[in-house]
Amino acid sequence: MPFFVLISLAVMPVVFTRLIAFWIVAGGGLLILLCHLPIRFGARVMLILVACGTLAAGRGEWLSLPIPKPAFPVLASLFMFRLAVYLYDLKHRTAPFGFWRAGAYFFMAPNLFFPLFPVVDYKTFCRTYYNGDAFAIYQKGIDWMFRGTVHLLGYRWVYQNLVIGLPEVVDAGSAARYVVATFLLYLKVSGTFHLAIGMLHLFGFHLPETHHRYMLASSFLDFWRRINIYWKDFIQKIVFYPVYFRVKAWGQTAALVTATCVAFIATWLLHSYQTFWLVGEFPLRAQDVVFWSALAVLVMANMIWDARAGKKRTLTKRALGWTEEAGRVGRTVGTFVLIVLLWSLWTSETFEHWWLVISAFANVSAMDAIAIAAGLCALGAAAIWFGRTSGERTPDATDGSHHGMSNTFFRPALQTALPAVLILMAGLFPAVLAVSPSLAGNVRELRNFQLNARDLETMQRGYYEKLTHDVRFSPELWQLHREKPADWVDSTNTELLRGSGTFAGVELVPSASEIYQGALLTTNRWGMRDREYEKKKEPGVYRIALLGASRSVGGGVEDHQTFEALIEERLNRERRGPDDYRYEILNFSVMSHGPLRKLNVLEKVAWDFKPDAVLFEAQVGEPMFAALDLARSLGFAEQEYPELYEIAKRANIDTDTERAAVRPRLLPYRDELLRWGFDRMARLCDEAGVPVILVLIPDFGEPPGGHRNIRSVVDLGKEHGFEVINLYESLRDFPDTSALKLAPWDNHPNVRGHRLIADETYRRLRPLLPYRP
């Protein structure tokens, strides 16, 4: 155990900086010291609460502490729940205590890599330390690490191939896919927990499993027992049993109901408490209340039923027949369906979003019904074959249930080694899968992480509005959120934006400058990120109005490195003769502008500069951003665009509608809104004889196959007579788009990305521009 403690401490400055490691050890050491002060236990608890309250004030930035900000979530991950368990066992003296045991329990090396970590019970942690044959413990750890890896690979496949965004939910099939995929994302947690506990086995900690086939639970109580077993044990130990025995005199049913209610309230609040320490915000959402309340009622009903039915089962023993098996299948399928529906509610931004998904089930085709029925039948078959297995028990050293290495090593070692080698070979040498291009493609996707369509949409919306939902329910976005520097300036916290007083919502402050996304961004007197221009166009000048959003603004690169500046410079450098046009590209782009707001800028601002052509930046999420534009500018639509306001009224929203409900109600009209915007722009530009060039720029965090979704925008542009420059075709096969991103947490193009966009756009734009001999 001393070796394990020293290894954990030695790893810490490698994973973090030395300063952060120092504060983690110092803060944790102080908390452990407070637990063992030679004073009354109640006084020790009060001192610990004061210390934790001080740390919480520092985490919430209400109090200035010398502790580096990244140290808070790590310190919390190590102590926020295990400290309560440690104090409980210390009070009741249920396990031995000592310097090395405390160090090993709190500073577990795997926990440094996994901020979301199972709540290991201290008594179990001590009791199971080398309580069996060492090689058998090690082999179980390897088995569990392999199982965790399989879960994580399954999660990665679900994340990249099965998860869809809310705009794609249109019928029963897509709704079923949405709710099931949302639940399957929990594989990230179960995989990580198996991996972490498996690592602890390699140091002799023979801990029990953290999850047990939770998708095959046959009741809600069974689900609660199978999923996140350590959390269930923690709540039972710290909350349920103390409450139950305190009110047991009220009667068994009343005590069960009371203890269960208190346990689930504690679960809800402690999840928010965990979010506060890891993310910095304490969420209290109505969806959380409904989810935990519904789960509590269902578990409580199962608990009371089992308590009453248990007496009957002891009187007679029945053999399992086909009716019992059918009943089990029905209960498993019913439990799974209700759980995934509740889970989708819990992870929805609003009730409106969730209801959009549920209402899509009404649009069911024969193929949808067959596919859903086939999936439920497969689940029922799995319940028969695999659902009745009991959890993997951790034996005591004295019960004689463990065996020697000869019985527990070689066969499980081979059972783990063969599939592990196959997975390793497929990952290292995907060429061996050349016989199946689709399988080889899936392996490449599993190896190369990219945000899926839903998280990409959430990240893009994050540039429009400050979102915290992403970091709560998407581990991938949460990881990016953790990597993002605290002083990173983007559209959610910049001083470069101000209200425009029009449907456009916001505009750039004229003659301003700021370090934006890591680089200096300056604006001219007209509020453009561009060089200075006269409003009156000079003779011999061909003027192009660029209407775009954040990528066209070019945050994160210098003023002269944006693709707009590079194209303009090259057009003038490579003129086709001394009398050819001089070109000006006026950058009217503003962060957080969707297609309808860009249209408003064209009408209210750009048109005064007499452009000869319009370059309109678009992307795969253009329909969704059209809905978002109207949702955020609904008050201006009534005066400026009555047609848009009529669409809003059809969606049952007005300026008094609660903001959270506006966007989900507009999503079904997103295609109509984009078509309206393109119609109006086409009429306006046709009347003036100004061509529109639609340039479609991919997001460099695009999910695999995401370019396919751009077809609707391309076709709509061509339908309106726009010239289309589709850079998705040019850049979709780029070998490593991550090399073009500004940062892991920011998919905007970097210097290299802007140059690539400029080169490809110039190559296709040059032939479209007129030549003046």
Secondary structure, 3 states (H helix, E strand, C coil): CHHHHHHHHHHHHHHCCHHHHHHHHHHHHHHHHHHCCCCCHHHHHHHHHHHHHHHHHHHCCCCCCCCCCCHHHHHHHHHCCHHHHHHHHHHHCCCCCCHHHHHHHHCCHHHHHCCCCCCCCHHHHHHCECCCCHHHHHHHHHHHHHHHHHHHHHHHHHHHHHCCCHHHCCCHHHHHHHHHHHHHCCHHHHHHHHHHHHHHHCCCECCCCCCCCHHHCCCHHHHHHHCCHHHHHHHHHHHHHHHHHHCHHHCHHHHHHHHHHHHHHHHHHHHHHHHHHHHCCCCCCHHHHHHHHHHHHHHHHHHHHHHHHHHHHHHCCCCCCHHHHHHHHHHHHHHHHHHHHHHHHHCCCCHHHHHHHHHHCCCCCHHHHHHHHHHHHHHHHHHHHHCCCCCCCCCCCCCCCCCCHHHHCHHHHHHHHHHHHHHHHHHHCHHHHCCCHHHHHHHHHHHCCCCCHHHHHHHHHHCCCCCCHHHHHCHHHHHHHHHCCCCCCCCCCCCCEEECCCCCCEEECCCCEEEECCEEEECCCCCCCCCCCCCCCCCCEEEEEEECCHHHHCCCCCHHHCHHHHHHHHHHHCCCCCCCCEEEEEECCCCCCCHHHHHHHHHHCHHHHCCCEEEEEECCCHHHHHHHHHHHCHHHHHHHCHHHHHHHHHCCCCCCCCHHHHHHHHHHHHHHHHHHHHHHHHHHHHHHCCCEEEEECCCCCCCCCHHHHHHHHHHHHHHCCCEEEEHHHHHCCCCCHHHHEEECCEEEECHHHHHHHHHHHHHHHHHHCCCCC
